[in-house]
């Protein structure tokens, strides 16, 4: 068996980089950037009024002027006006360009407007540049704002829009096939017998993929039949970039997935990782270039392997910059018995000091998926036998 770290390395060596596509900006949320984006203009592109109020020449206030004639009104989007008189002012709205001849903005709550005059309230001081967001204060034209490998969330989308990008070069969405195997599985909503179980793993895997921005997902249930498995897996290997299978990879007589994949020419990279849960994890590459993750069928094992291996691998295939590792302290001591890396479900709890800790929520086995409903993810604990004390720092993976 190999270690989880060795599994990471082997997956990274074999997964191929997805192609680049050009998409309209509205379709890029969650995508991984494949081009650098530079500032189209200085930002802000002009001296920008930062508050509703009046724009004036501060020198007049320095000379003792307290009352100013309102010469005009300038809204956001209007071409900048010019101040006609040092004793005048221009009513301005937030976001507009600073009128010519003005160098200061007095907020509306600091003035009294009456009969076309704006009078400064008692104690109001006027300084040059106040409430003015100077041109280029944020960034200058040509500055690199976004870099290759960034995942585009709301701030990055806003930056790209402000840079004038109607379309963006991003990594293409992989074609994903989520396949569950087993004669015992029955779809939700269908009649079920006492000895059967619901098909839940495929829905869990698809949900994890969708929450991480993946949309091109096909699902299928295949019975434990070698000929049916071979026909359907052949189809998916030819039409998808990544297959995520659940079930059929252990040591039972009907665990047919490894031999069927071998018959289809899929090269096994590794089978079995020194971990609990999820020890029978299988990974291989098809002649078509499709990657195959064959996960154990027990629901906890499936959920853990998706978050621990599949999601990071897909992010790397899209060219995403390595996400920072997340670490946390254990809220309680926990004993690891077997000499295997242990993945422990946890609930995150923040105390009144603002400290977040991972509280162990062990399941009753790798089939106890109902216990996961009250957890936020899992932590990775080193092999036993050993007891990790409360306060031990461990790696966190969120669902």
For each residue, the residues with C-beta under 8 A, 3 or more apart:
1: 272 273 274 279
2: 6 7 10 270 272 273 274
3: 6 7 273 274 341
4: 7 8 273 274 275 308 341 380
5: 8 9
6: 2 3 9 10 270
7: 2 3 4 10 11 270 273 281 283 309
8: 4 5 11 12 309 312
9: 5 6 12 13
10: 2 6 7 13 14 269 270 283
11: 7 8 14 15 269 283 291 309 313
12: 8 9 15 313 316
13: 9 10
14: 10 11 269 283 285 291
15: 11 12 291 313 316 317
16: 289 291 317
17: 171 317 319
18: 171 172 173 174 241 317 318 319
19: 171 172
20: 34 169 170 171 172
21: 169 170 171 172
22: 167 168 169 170
23: 27 28 31 167 168 170
24: 27 28 166 167
25: 28 157 160 161 165 166 167 168
26: 29
27: 23 24 31
28: 23 24 25 31 152 157 160 168 170
29: 26 152 153 154 157 213
30: 151 152 153 212 213
31: 23 27 28 151 152 168 170 171 173 213 318
32: 149 150 151 152 170 171 315 318 319 320
33: 37 146 147 148 149 150 151 152 156 168 169 170
34: 20 148 169 170 171 319
35: 148 168 169
36: 144 146 147 148
37: 33 144 145 146 159 160 163 165 168
38: 142 143 144 145 163
39: 42 43 139 140 141 142 143 145 163
40: 141 162 163 164
41: 45 141
42: 39 45 135 136 139 140 141
43: 39 136 137 138 139 140 162
44: 47 48 133 134 135 136 137 138
45: 41 42 135
46: 80 97 98 135
47: 44 97 98 132 133 134 135
48: 44 95 96 97 98 132 133 134 135
49: 53 55 92 93 94 95 96 97 98 105 131 132 133
50: 94 105 131 132 133
51: 94 105 107 108 131
52: 92 93 94 107 108
53: 49 91 92 105 106 107 108 110 111 131
54: 68 70 89 90 91 92 105 106 108 111 118
55: 49 74 83 89 90 92 98 99 102 104 105
56: 60 61 68 83 88 89 90 102 104 105 106 126
57: 60 61 83 86 101 102 103 104
58: 61 62 103 104 126 127 128 130
59: 62 63 86
60: 56 57 63 65 68 86 87
61: 56 57 58 64 65 66 104 120 126
62: 58 59 126
63: 59 60
64: 61
65: 60 61 68 86 87
66: 61 119 120
67: 117 118 119 120
68: 54 56 60 65 87 88 89 117 118 119
69: 85 87 88 89 116 117 118
70: 54 73 88 89 90 91 113 116 117 118
71: 81 83 84 85 88 89 90
72: 81 90 91
73: 70 90 91 92
74: 55 78 80 81 90 91 92 93 96 97 99
75: 78 93 96
76: 93 94 95 96
77: 95 96
78: 74 75 81 96 97
79: 97
80: 46 74 96 97 98 99 100
81: 71 72 74 78 90 99 100
82: 99 100 101
83: 55 56 57 71 86 88 89 90 99 100 101 102
84: 71 88
85: 69 71 88
86: 57 59 60 65 83
87: 60 65 68 69
88: 56 68 69 70 71 83 84 85
89: 54 55 56 68 69 70 71 83 102 106 118
90: 54 55 56 70 71 72 73 74 81 83 99 102
91: 53 54 70 72 73 74 118
92: 49 52 53 54 55 73 74 96 98 99 105
93: 49 52 74 75 76 96
94: 49 50 51 52 76
95: 48 49 76 77
96: 48 49 74 75 76 77 78 80 92 93
97: 46 47 48 49 74 78 79 80
98: 46 47 48 49 55 80 92 102 103 105 132
99: 55 74 80 81 82 83 90 92 102
100: 80 81 82 83
101: 57 82 83
102: 55 56 57 83 89 90 98 99 105
103: 57 58 98 128 129 132
104: 55 56 57 58 61 126 127 128 129 130 131 132
105: 49 50 51 53 54 55 56 92 98 102 130 131 132
106: 53 54 56 89 110 111 118 120 124 126 130 131
107: 51 52 53 110 111 131
108: 51 52 53 54 111
109:
110: 53 106 107 120 121 124
111: 53 54 106 107 108 118 119 120 121 124
112: 118 119 121
113: 70 117 118 119
114: 117 119
115:
116: 69 70
117: 67 68 69 70 113 114
118: 54 67 68 69 70 89 91 106 111 112 113
119: 66 67 68 111 112 113 114
120: 61 66 67 106 110 111 124 126
121: 110 111 112 124
122:
123:
124: 106 110 111 120 121
125:
126: 56 58 61 62 104 106 120 130
127: 58 104 130
128: 58 103 104
129: 103 104 132 134
130: 58 104 105 106 126 127
131: 49 50 51 53 104 105 106 107
132: 47 48 49 50 98 103 104 105 129
133: 44 47 48 49 50 137
134: 44 47 48 129 137
135: 42 44 45 46 47 48
136: 42 43 44 139 140
137: 43 44 133 134
138: 43 44
139: 39 42 43 136 143 145
140: 39 42 43 136 143
141: 39 40 41 42
142: 38 39
143: 38 39 139 140
144: 36 37 38 147
145: 37 38 39 139 159 163
146: 33 36 37 150 152 156 159 160
147: 33 36 144 150 321
148: 33 34 35 36 319
149: 32 33 319 320 321
150: 32 33 146 147 156 320 321
151: 30 31 32 33 156 213 315 320
152: 28 29 30 31 32 33 146 156 157 160 168 170
153: 29 30 156 157
154: 29 157 158
155: 158 159
156: 33 146 150 151 152 153 159 160
157: 25 28 29 152 153 154 160 161
158: 154 155 161 162
159: 37 145 146 155 156 162 163
160: 25 28 37 146 152 156 157 163 165 168
161: 25 157 158 164 165
162: 40 43 158 159
163: 37 38 39 40 145 159 160
164: 40 161
165: 25 37 160 161 168
166: 24 25
167: 22 23 24 25
168: 22 23 25 28 31 33 35 37 152 160 165
169: 20 21 22 33 34 35
170: 20 21 22 23 28 31 32 33 34 152
171: 17 18 19 20 21 31 32 34 317 318 319 320
172: 18 19 20 21
173: 18 31 214 215 216
174: 18 214 216 240 241 242 314 317 318
175: 216 218 239 240 241 242
176: 209 214 216 217 218 240 241 242 243 244
177: 217 218 219 220 236 239 240 242 243 244
178: 202 205 206 209 217 218 219 220 244 246
179: 202 219 220 221 222 232 233 236 243 244 245 246
180: 185 199 201 202 219 220 221 222 245 246 247 297
181: 221 222 223 224 229 245 246 247 248 256 257 297
182: 185 221 223 224 247 248 297
183: 223 224 254
184: 195 196 197
185: 180 182 196 197 198 199 221
186: 190 191 192 193 196 197 198 199
187: 190 198 199 221
188: 198 199 200 203
189:
190: 186 187
191: 186
192: 186 196 197 198
193: 186 196
194:
195: 184
196: 184 185 186 192 193
197: 184 185 186 192 200
198: 185 186 187 188 192
199: 180 185 186 187 188 202 203 221
200: 188 197 203 204 299 369
201: 180 204 205 246 247 295 297 299 302
202: 178 179 180 199 205 206 219 221 246
203: 188 199 200 206 207
204: 200 201 207 208 299 302 303 306 369
205: 178 201 202 208 209 244 246 295 302 306 310
206: 178 202 203 209 210 217 219
207: 203 204 210 211
208: 204 205 211 212 303 306 307 310 311 399
209: 176 178 205 206 212 214 217 244 306 310 311 314
210: 206 207 213 214 215 217
211: 207 208
212: 30 208 209 311 314 315
213: 29 30 31 151 210
214: 173 174 176 209 210 217 314
215: 173 210
216: 173 174 175 176
217: 176 177 178 206 209 210 214
218: 175 176 177 178 236 240
219: 177 178 179 180 202 206
220: 177 178 179 180 232 236
221: 179 180 181 182 185 187 199 202
222: 179 180 181 225 228 229 232 233
223: 181 182 183 228
224: 181 182 183 229 248 254 256
225: 222 228 229 256
226: 229 230 256 259 260
227: 230 231
228: 222 223 225 231 232
229: 181 222 224 225 226 232 233 248 256 257 260
230: 226 227 233 234 260 263 264
231: 227 228 234 235
232: 179 220 222 228 229 235 236
233: 179 222 229 230 236 237 243 260 261 264
234: 230 231 237 238 264
235: 231 232 238 239
236: 177 179 218 220 232 233 239 240 243 290
237: 233 234 240 243 264 266 286 288 290 292
238: 234 235 288 290
239: 175 177 235 236
240: 174 175 176 177 218 236 237 243 290
241: 18 174 175 176 289 290 291 317
242: 174 175 176 177 290 291 292 293 310 314 317
243: 176 177 179 233 236 237 240 290 291 292 293
244: 176 177 178 179 205 209 293 295 306 310
245: 179 180 181 248 249 257 292 293 294 295
246: 178 179 180 181 201 202 205 295 296 297 302
247: 180 181 182 201 257 295 296 297
248: 181 182 224 229 245 254 255 256 257 294 297
249: 245 255 257 258 271 280 281 282 294 295 296 297
250: 255 280 296 297
251: 255 280
252: 255
253:
254: 183 224 248
255: 248 249 250 251 252 258
256: 181 224 225 226 229 248 259 260
257: 181 229 245 247 248 249 260 261 282 294
258: 249 255 261 262 268 271 282 294
259: 226 256 262 263
260: 226 229 230 233 256 257 263 264
261: 233 257 258 264 266 268 282 284 292 294
262: 258 259 265 266 268
263: 230 259 260
264: 230 233 234 237 260 261 286
265: 262 286 287
266: 237 261 262 284 285 286 287 292
267: 284 285 286
268: 258 261 262 271 282 283 284
269: 10 11 14 283 284 285
270: 2 6 7 10 273 281 282 283
271: 249 258 268 280 281 282 283
272: 1 2 279 280 281 282
273: 1 2 3 4 7 270 278 279 281 341
274: 1 2 3 4 279 339 340 341 383
275: 4 278 279 281 340 341 342 343
276: 279 338 340 341 342 343 366
277: 296 298 300 301 304 343 366
278: 273 275 281 295 296 301 302 304 305 308 343 366
279: 1 272 273 274 275 276 296 301 340
280: 249 250 251 271 272 296 301
281: 7 249 270 271 272 273 275 278 293 294 295 296 305 309
282: 249 257 258 261 268 270 271 272 292 293 294 295
283: 7 10 11 14 268 269 270 271 291 292 293 294 309
284: 261 266 267 268 269 291 292 294
285: 14 266 267 269 289 290 291 292
286: 237 264 265 266 267 289 290 291 292
287: 265 266
288: 237 238
289: 16 241 285 286
290: 236 237 238 240 241 242 243 285 286
291: 11 14 15 16 241 242 243 283 284 285 286 313 317
292: 237 242 243 245 261 266 282 283 284 285 286
293: 242 243 244 245 281 282 283 305 309 310 313
294: 245 248 249 257 258 261 281 282 283 284
295: 201 205 244 245 246 247 249 278 281 282 301 302 305 306 310
296: 246 247 249 250 277 278 279 280 281 301 302 305 366
297: 180 181 182 201 246 247 248 249 250 301 302
298: 277 301 302 365 366 367
299: 200 201 204 302 303 366 367 368 369 372
300: 277 303 304 345 363 365 366 367 368 369 371 372
301: 277 278 279 280 295 296 297 298 304 305 366
302: 201 204 205 246 278 295 296 297 298 299 305 306
303: 204 208 299 300 306 307 369 372 399
304: 277 278 300 301 307 308 343 378
305: 278 281 293 295 296 301 302 308 309 310
306: 204 205 208 209 244 295 302 303 309 310 311
307: 208 303 304 310 311 377 378 397 398 399
308: 4 278 304 305 312 343 380 397
309: 7 8 11 281 283 293 305 306 312 313
310: 205 208 209 242 244 293 295 305 306 307 313 314
311: 208 209 212 306 307 314 315
312: 8 308 309 315 316 323
313: 11 12 15 291 293 309 310 316 317
314: 174 209 212 214 242 310 311 317 318
315: 32 151 212 311 312 318 320 323
316: 12 15 312 313 319 320 322
317: 15 16 17 18 171 174 241 242 291 313 314
318: 18 31 32 171 174 314 315
319: 17 18 32 34 148 149 171 316
320: 32 149 150 151 171 315 316 323
321: 147 149 150
322: 316
323: 312 315 320
324:
325: 395
326: 395 396 397 398
327: 393 394 395 396
328: 346 348 356 357 358 379 393 394 396
329: 355 357 358 390 391 392 393 394
330: 333 334 357 358 360 379 388 389 390 391 392 394
331: 349 357 358 359 360 390
332: 359 360 390
333: 330 387 388 389 390
334: 330 344 360 362 381 387 388
335: 384 385 386 387 388
336: 342 381 382 383 384 385 386 387 388
337: 384 385
338: 276 342 383 384 385
339: 274 383 384 385
340: 274 275 276 279 383 384
341: 3 4 273 274 275 276 380 381 382 383
342: 275 276 336 338 380 381 382 383 384
343: 275 276 277 278 304 308 378 379 380 381 397
344: 334 360 361 362 378 379 381
345: 300 360 361 362 363 371 372 375 377 378
346: 328 358 359 360 361 375 376 377 378 379 396
347: 358 359 361 374 375 376
348: 328 356 357 358 359 376 377
349: 331 356 357 359
350: 354 355 356 357
351: 354 355 357
352:
353:
354: 350 351
355: 329 350 351
356: 328 348 349 350
357: 328 329 330 331 348 349 350 351
358: 328 329 330 331 346 347 348 379 394 396
359: 331 332 346 347 348 349
360: 330 331 332 334 344 345 346
361: 344 345 346 347 371 374 375
362: 334 344 345 371
363: 300 345 366 368 369 371 372
364: 367 368 371
365: 298 300 368
366: 276 277 278 296 298 299 300 301 363
367: 298 299 300 364
368: 299 300 363 364 365 371
369: 200 204 299 300 303 363 372
370: 373
371: 300 345 361 362 363 364 368 374 375
372: 299 300 303 345 363 369 375 399
373: 370
374: 347 361 371
375: 345 346 347 361 371 372 378 399
376: 346 347 348 398 399
377: 307 345 346 348 396 397 398 399
378: 304 307 343 344 345 346 375 396 397
379: 328 330 343 344 346 358 394 395 396 397
380: 4 308 341 342 343 394 395 397
381: 334 336 341 342 343 344 388 394
382: 336 341 342 386 388
383: 274 336 338 339 340 341 342 386
384: 335 336 337 338 339 340 342
385: 335 336 337 338 339
386: 335 336 382 383
387: 333 334 335 336
388: 330 333 334 335 336 381 382 392 394
389: 330 333 392
390: 329 330 331 332 333
391: 329 330
392: 329 330 388 389
393: 327 328 329
394: 327 328 329 330 358 379 380 381 388
395: 325 326 327 379 380
396: 326 327 328 346 358 377 378 379
397: 307 308 326 343 377 378 379 380
398: 307 326 376 377
399: 208 303 307 372 375 376 377
